[in-house]
Amino acid sequence: MADDCIFCRIVAGELPAERVQEDEHTIAFMDLNPWTRGHALVIPRRHSKNLYEVPEEDLRHTASAAKHLAERMRDRLGCDGINLLNACEPAAWQTVFHFHIHVIPRYADDPLRLPVQPEQASREELGAVATELRG
């Protein structure tokens, strides 16, 4: 547990949260600033700062719990789809430094839109980046 981590304090029961699902490895609770109706977070009970640092076992448990929660949202909230989002580091919008996955129910009429429109990349650019990644 990290003393200054609000999610660790939720795990410990020191801070309130509307818990919707939990097991021995993970907890899911409602996001205080939801993007859509039902937006929740799934976290591992053990503290890890982000995706780079989370142990594979905790990543597996958290991803599995996110899937189960998504199915529950589909069945009980009647959402039309789900977005999963992980923000890793401030440049990617991470504001709480305890690994977590946002599970965001999507509805046909909700206001969420991508902030940008993807643009097609050239084959040369794709090849150059692929070469770097294979490195």
BELUR-V741140 format. One line per field, one symbol per residue. phi: phi as a letter, one per 20 degrees, with the letter a starting at -180 (. if undefined). psi: psi as a letter, one per 30 degrees, with the letter a starting at -180 (. if undefined). burial: 1 if it has 9 or more other C-alpha atoms within 8 Angstrom, else 0. A space follows every 50 residues. Layout:
phi = ???
psi = ???
burial = ???
This chain:
phi = .egeefffffgfnecfbefdabbfdcccbfffcfebfogcddcffffbfa gfdffgfffffffffffffgfffgfddmfeabddccdcngfdnfddecgb dfddfdcgdfefcgfbefdfefgfffffffffffj
psi = kkegkeeeeeefgfklkikfklafflkklkkfikelkfklkklkekkkea eefkkeeeeeeeeeeeeeeeeeeeeffhlflkkkkkkjlefggkfkikkl kkjjkkkeglfklkflkkkklleeeeeeeeeeee.
burial = 00001011111000000010010011111100010101111111101111 10010001101110110011011100001101110011100001001111 11111100000000000000000001000000000
